[in-house]
């Protein structure tokens, strides 16, 4: 699955499930799924993904 499709699923209505370290995101209307194994993230990657405390992008979502 390409990144454009993954982001489309992540931005739309969705359901989240955790199975161990695997996060499954399912599109509510399409049923399409993205599985992300979070155990593969390095500490540096996690720092890059975490929003800054003063980041107000939440309001835009």
N, C-alpha and C positions, 0 to 999 in steps of 0.2 A: 504494500500500500504506500502511495506517495505522501509526502508531507502535506500537500494541499488537502488531500482527503482526510488525513488525520486531524488537521486543524479544523476542518469543517465539522467533523464529529465532535471535537472538543468544544467548539463554540456554540453548537446547537443545544437543544434540550437533550439531556442525557441522564444516565443512571451510572453510578460508580459502584464497583465491588472490589474488595481486596481478597485475594487468595494467597496467603503468605506475603511475599514481597511483590507479587504481580497485581497491578492495578488494571482492571478491565473497565473501559468506558464504552457504554452502549448507547447509540443514538436512539432516542425515545421513539421517533416516528419511523426511522429507516430500519432499525434493528442491527445496523452495522456496528461492528465491534473493533476496538483498538485495545491491544494488550501491551502494557508497558512493564517490563521487569525492572523495578526500582533498585534491586540489588546490584545492578550493573552500573549504577551511577557512582562516579568518583566524588570525593569531597569537593573538588573544584567545580565539577558539573553541578552539584547540588547548590553551591554558593551562587553560581550564575543563574540558576532557575528561581531561586528564592527572591521575592520582591523586597526592595528596600523598605524599611519601616516607615519612611516618610513618603513612600510612593502611593499616590491616590488613584492609580489606574482602576482600582476596584469600582469606583463610581462610574467608569466608562463601560463596564461589563454589564 
